[in-house]
Amino acid sequence: MSQFHFKQFSIVQTNSAMKVTLDACLFAAYIARESSAPEYVLDLGMGTGVLGLMLAQAFDAHITGIELDSDACRDAHTNIEASPFSNRVRVLQADIRQWRDTRRSDLIVSNPPFFTAHLANPNKQKAMARHNNHLPFSELVGSIQRHLHPNGEAWLLLPRSELHALEACLEKTDLTVHTVVYVRSKTTKPPHRVFVCLTFEKKRSNNDDQDVKEDHICIHNNSGYDEKFIELLKPYYLKL
């Protein structure tokens, strides 16, 4: 599908290697519900711009997206300019490892490269978008530390299998896991994705998980979409 239509904007994805996914939309909708009126939002790896535009619909915030791939950047620019939020959303073509901003963000979001242990995709664009050889967790976390406001939140969308790798990476940083949301496609399936919220709160010991907030989302039930899924996506999806 070259275009994906939402209630208040549309996503052209002709050039971008990675298309709009249900998980990404659910991720943005969940953040929109949980976060409290950020003024400045940073989207690391903006892709087509879907996260940034969903958050622009939810918050009256200034949103900056950083995207390395020129084709994805072109799609994001097209989508931003065609949206009602073009006066406060922008995309910059840059490498997040090198990009710097003097202003720290209240909210950072990222749907980063997936699958550290899997074979790289033969398509170079998709390989960059899906595998974190180009952007390991250490680099992503370093960028978050540089750009996150001391009282801010950073949200990451990851495969469930990558959670422990992220936690190991955080051990030598000032960031800690505040919330983990486990996402499964059906009640009978194990979680396939996690939404992870990082903050600069006081570090816990390695064995102290009692203060980590947990939530669970199931996308489908026996009759269709789960009620929680519908509640989260209804402000955005045309057919809900």
FIRO-813800 format. One record per residue (C-alpha): x, y, z. Coordinates in Angstrom, 2 decimals, padded with zeros to 5 digits. Layout:
BEGIN
u=X	v=Y	w=Z
...
***
This chain:
BEGIN
u=000.00	v=000.00	w=000.00
u=001.63	v=003.26	w=-001.15
u=-000.62	v=005.40	w=001.08
u=-002.10	v=004.87	w=004.53
u=-004.96	v=007.19	w=005.50
u=-005.63	v=008.29	w=009.07
u=-008.47	v=010.48	w=010.33
u=-006.44	v=013.71	w=010.27
u=-003.54	v=012.97	w=007.91
u=-002.22	v=010.48	w=005.38
u=001.09	v=008.65	w=005.05
u=002.73	v=008.35	w=001.64
u=005.24	v=005.51	w=001.81
u=006.31	v=005.13	w=-001.81
u=010.03	v=005.55	w=-001.19
u=010.58	v=004.35	w=002.38
u=011.86	v=000.79	w=002.81
u=009.74	v=000.15	w=005.90
u=006.01	v=000.74	w=005.70
u=003.45	v=001.74	w=008.32
u=002.87	v=-001.12	w=010.76
u=000.09	v=-001.79	w=013.23
u=002.67	v=-002.08	w=016.03
u=004.06	v=001.39	w=015.30
u=000.59	v=002.93	w=015.28
u=-000.29	v=001.24	w=018.56
u=003.03	v=002.46	w=020.00
u=002.30	v=006.10	w=019.16
u=-001.27	v=005.84	w=020.42
u=-000.11	v=004.39	w=023.73
u=002.48	v=007.14	w=024.22
u=-000.17	v=009.74	w=023.40
u=-002.31	v=008.39	w=026.22
u=000.45	v=007.99	w=028.79
u=002.61	v=011.09	w=028.30
u=001.69	v=014.45	w=029.78
u=001.71	v=017.36	w=027.32
u=005.34	v=017.49	w=026.15
u=006.49	v=020.75	w=024.60
u=009.37	v=019.34	w=022.57
u=009.35	v=015.86	w=021.03
u=012.25	v=014.14	w=019.26
u=011.64	v=011.19	w=016.92
u=014.87	v=009.25	w=016.37
u=014.61	v=007.43	w=013.05
u=011.47	v=009.13	w=011.78
u=010.86	v=006.93	w=008.74
u=007.67	v=008.01	w=006.99
u=006.75	v=010.30	w=009.89
u=003.85	v=008.26	w=011.24
u=004.92	v=008.45	w=014.90
u=005.59	v=012.17	w=014.76
u=002.30	v=012.97	w=013.06
u=000.24	v=010.85	w=015.44
u=001.89	v=012.61	w=018.37
u=001.33	v=015.99	w=016.68
u=-002.37	v=015.15	w=016.59
u=-002.32	v=014.26	w=020.29
u=-000.13	v=017.09	w=021.61
u=000.36	v=020.76	w=020.81
u=004.11	v=020.12	w=020.69
u=007.06	v=020.99	w=018.47
u=008.27	v=017.74	w=016.90
u=011.64	v=017.11	w=015.24
u=012.32	v=013.88	w=013.38
u=015.83	v=012.70	w=012.55
u=016.11	v=010.29	w=009.61
u=019.27	v=009.03	w=007.91
u=017.73	v=007.47	w=004.79
u=017.10	v=010.02	w=002.04
u=014.12	v=008.15	w=000.56
u=012.35	v=007.84	w=003.91
u=013.18	v=011.48	w=004.61
u=011.52	v=012.47	w=001.34
u=008.33	v=010.59	w=002.26
u=008.32	v=012.12	w=005.74
u=008.68	v=015.63	w=004.32
u=005.79	v=015.01	w=001.90
u=003.59	v=013.70	w=004.70
u=004.40	v=016.55	w=007.07
u=003.75	v=019.25	w=004.47
u=000.38	v=017.70	w=003.56
u=-000.72	v=017.44	w=007.20
u=-002.45	v=020.06	w=009.37
u=000.62	v=020.04	w=011.65
u=003.29	v=021.26	w=009.22
u=003.94	v=024.44	w=011.23
u=005.31	v=022.45	w=014.19
u=006.66	v=019.19	w=012.75
u=009.91	v=018.91	w=010.81
u=012.23	v=016.19	w=009.53
u=016.01	v=016.54	w=009.25
u=018.21	v=014.18	w=007.26
u=021.02	v=013.39	w=009.67
u=022.79	v=010.61	w=011.56
u=021.53	v=010.61	w=015.14
u=024.99	v=009.58	w=016.34
u=026.38	v=012.90	w=015.10
u=023.39	v=015.24	w=015.27
u=023.27	v=017.65	w=018.21
u=020.66	v=020.07	w=019.54
u=021.08	v=022.66	w=022.28
u=017.51	v=022.06	w=023.45
u=016.65	v=018.90	w=025.36
u=013.39	v=017.13	w=024.56
u=010.59	v=016.34	w=027.01
u=009.70	v=013.23	w=025.02
u=011.87	v=011.05	w=022.78
u=010.37	v=008.25	w=020.71
u=012.07	v=005.67	w=018.52
u=011.11	v=002.61	w=016.53
u=014.76	v=001.57	w=016.12
u=016.38	v=-001.11	w=013.96
u=015.36	v=-004.62	w=014.99
u=016.94	v=-008.04	w=015.26
u=020.57	v=-007.95	w=016.37
u=021.01	v=-011.71	w=016.02
u=019.33	v=-012.26	w=012.65
u=020.81	v=-012.37	w=009.17
u=020.78	v=-009.02	w=007.44
u=018.14	v=-008.39	w=004.80
u=019.66	v=-008.44	w=001.28
u=017.86	v=-005.19	w=000.49
u=020.21	v=-002.51	w=001.86
u=017.43	v=-000.07	w=002.73
u=015.44	v=-002.70	w=004.61
u=018.60	v=-004.00	w=006.26
u=019.33	v=-000.54	w=007.65
u=015.73	v=-000.12	w=008.78
u=015.37	v=-003.55	w=010.39
u=018.83	v=-004.49	w=011.72
u=020.79	v=-002.57	w=014.30
u=024.26	v=-003.19	w=012.87
u=024.21	v=000.46	w=011.81
u=022.74	v=001.69	w=015.10
u=023.50	v=-000.58	w=018.07
u=021.71	v=000.01	w=021.36
u=024.79	v=001.73	w=022.80
u=024.61	v=004.44	w=020.12
u=020.85	v=004.87	w=020.46
u=021.00	v=005.08	w=024.24
u=023.87	v=007.56	w=023.99
u=021.77	v=009.80	w=021.78
u=018.86	v=009.57	w=024.21
u=021.12	v=010.57	w=027.11
u=022.36	v=013.61	w=025.18
u=018.94	v=014.88	w=024.13
u=016.48	v=013.88	w=026.87
u=015.40	v=016.47	w=029.43
u=016.24	v=015.41	w=033.02
u=012.51	v=015.06	w=033.73
u=011.62	v=013.62	w=030.33
u=010.70	v=010.20	w=028.99
u=012.09	v=008.14	w=026.12
u=009.94	v=005.41	w=024.56
u=011.32	v=002.58	w=022.41
u=009.45	v=-000.01	w=020.34
u=011.35	v=-003.31	w=020.32
u=010.92	v=-007.01	w=019.65
u=010.35	v=-008.82	w=022.95
u=013.58	v=-010.75	w=022.32
u=015.65	v=-007.53	w=022.44
u=014.54	v=-006.37	w=025.90
u=017.39	v=-008.01	w=027.82
u=019.98	v=-006.60	w=025.42
u=018.61	v=-003.12	w=026.04
u=018.61	v=-003.63	w=029.81
u=022.24	v=-004.78	w=029.68
u=023.16	v=-001.69	w=027.68
u=021.53	v=000.57	w=030.28
u=023.65	v=-000.76	w=033.16
u=026.48	v=001.72	w=032.48
u=024.18	v=004.71	w=031.89
u=022.08	v=007.11	w=033.94
u=018.89	v=005.80	w=032.32
u=016.59	v=003.23	w=033.86
u=013.54	v=001.28	w=032.72
u=010.39	v=002.93	w=034.05
u=007.68	v=001.03	w=032.13
u=007.46	v=-002.08	w=029.97
u=004.32	v=-002.72	w=027.92
u=004.01	v=-006.27	w=026.56
u=002.16	v=-006.54	w=023.25
u=000.75	v=-009.78	w=021.88
u=-001.29	v=-010.44	w=018.76
u=-003.69	v=-012.86	w=020.51
u=-004.32	v=-014.02	w=024.06
u=-002.93	v=-017.44	w=023.13
u=000.34	v=-015.99	w=021.78
u=003.40	v=-014.82	w=023.73
u=004.32	v=-011.12	w=023.53
u=006.07	v=-010.25	w=020.27
u=006.77	v=-006.56	w=020.96
u=007.51	v=-004.36	w=023.96
u=007.11	v=-000.63	w=024.49
u=009.87	v=000.47	w=026.86
u=009.88	v=003.79	w=028.70
u=013.25	v=005.08	w=029.93
u=013.81	v=007.90	w=032.42
u=016.63	v=009.38	w=034.49
u=015.07	v=008.16	w=037.73
u=017.31	v=006.79	w=040.45
u=018.94	v=003.53	w=039.40
u=017.64	v=000.33	w=040.92
u=019.71	v=-002.72	w=041.78
u=019.84	v=-005.43	w=039.11
u=017.43	v=-007.65	w=041.03
u=014.92	v=-004.94	w=041.92
u=012.08	v=-005.10	w=039.42
u=009.32	v=-004.13	w=041.83
u=009.23	v=-000.49	w=040.73
u=009.06	v=-001.20	w=037.00
u=005.55	v=-000.47	w=035.81
u=004.07	v=-003.16	w=033.54
u=001.15	v=-003.13	w=031.17
u=-000.24	v=-005.61	w=028.65
u=-002.00	v=-005.11	w=025.33
u=-003.62	v=-007.81	w=023.22
u=-004.42	v=-006.73	w=019.66
u=-007.05	v=-009.34	w=018.78
u=-009.67	v=-011.23	w=020.77
u=-012.04	v=-013.94	w=019.55
u=-014.38	v=-011.46	w=017.87
u=-011.90	v=-009.04	w=016.28
u=-009.86	v=-006.17	w=017.66
u=-009.54	v=-006.07	w=021.45
u=-011.41	v=-003.27	w=023.27
u=-008.19	v=-001.73	w=024.60
u=-006.71	v=-001.65	w=021.10
u=-009.84	v=000.04	w=019.74
u=-009.83	v=002.61	w=022.54
u=-006.21	v=003.54	w=021.81
u=-006.44	v=003.70	w=018.01
u=-009.95	v=005.12	w=017.59
u=-008.76	v=008.77	w=017.48
u=-006.50	v=007.88	w=014.53
u=-007.80	v=004.93	w=012.48
u=-010.49	v=005.68	w=009.91
u=-012.31	v=002.38	w=010.34
u=-012.56	v=002.31	w=014.12
***
